């Protein structure tokens, strides 16, 4: 039985820019095993974020197939992708993207609004997620009252609260100092090792990539090298 | 309901802007409530008109009196149940600003034809027994602090009395109510006999006749019979239903309903622009946040619903308060002393409907914009 969580086959993604067609991904094949922690590196414009968007069901390939678990993302409607994302994917952004009008606790509860949980269950789940990231004492704080590192921890709690298999991180330490970045990366490592979360992390930072189990280098829409092979 | 907290917190993202928008909606619906009450003053006059009452006036002008000899002749017409009459006294109490209607009437005849005027039997009898007494409506009693037994001087700008003065002295014998809350009780009823004997000129004349008929279906036929009877007399008549009379009387002020509708349309349109602009601005400011919601799994229609709900909430709070305060001013405090000034359930329901429609209209374009956001484009704007 295959242990692959993600299987991308012959993926191409082309955008129309004015009259010109720009191919961002070119006939890319990729498999990611469940429980892997993969760093995606490469120069700007190499297609890292586009690949991450395809993995998260935020975008669809121009050709090729994206299969995650049992789901064929390339065949799913926008509405089906939304539902799928809610239970299968956790997103972590460079600039945290917390809602400023909500406390840390309520930000973490957001994905659970899409479930059938009642208010009490949601609060308990969010408290657990905040405890995992070490911020149980900041639950009532608003994002403006938190440091950058704390905000990113809240964002990680939000990403894991619905217990997805796959975490997608787009430059998660890009806005943090070295020390805080290392804390966040250790936290991601712990989520990978202790909670068996599969993580794909886009980064420009070679030191950040060292926390991953493997590193993929991309260039001009294709995989330039794979540390696994 | 589980989205309420999210909608509520998003609403207060910019407190001052939200409060100012709500305030403008509040003012608009306060105005709506007050103007609806005013409309009721005019519309109510025709709504409350009794289909079984006709009004007969001098054909040339309402200021020309009709001979009292007409009364038995009208009463003899087939289908006429009873005839009452009234004269315009045209007075004020103490100060020319204290204007209200005073009619000189035959007590029995008049009250029989206006059963909606409710008065205790002993007060009705007391009025009939004392020639210089009057009965007054509840609104007047409350406005001027009168009570039964008070003697009140009324200055008539039309009728000089036989002693050469224009001040008439009356005693309050009773207080009447109107069984319809929209009905007029800013009215004083004077005994005709006392008035007719006391006035220096015009004896025997009657201002207008009120004809009680047996069936509303016979109104046109009876009106025609009355006017035909006096067609060749020096005082020709013009008879119409009470509703038609009220309508033509109100028509002297212009089409009040149309004026009020135009004002409300302008207010409504302005509020749509103000609120629509606020919502559009609010959505523009948090495009990345809306994209995050979509990234987390909120569907397009969910995001549409959240933005629409915010817009409706702004209207509900501002508009609801506006209508509520208007209702308090009009129906509870009674701060505006106009007969029939009343905010009824249908006006409130219409206001509620406008609030909902305004909320949806103001929010629909920003909501559709939010719904159509593509996550990748929207996140890149952060």
Interface residues (C-beta under 8 A of the other chain):
Chain A: X53 X56 X58 X59 X78 X79 X82 X83 X84 X85 X86 X87 X91 X93 X95 X97 X99 X100 X101 X102 X106 X110 X111 X113 X114 X119 X158
Chain B: X2 X3 X5 X6 X9 X10 X12 X13 X288 X289 X292 X293 X294 X295 X296 X297 X298 X299 X300 X375 X376 X379 X382
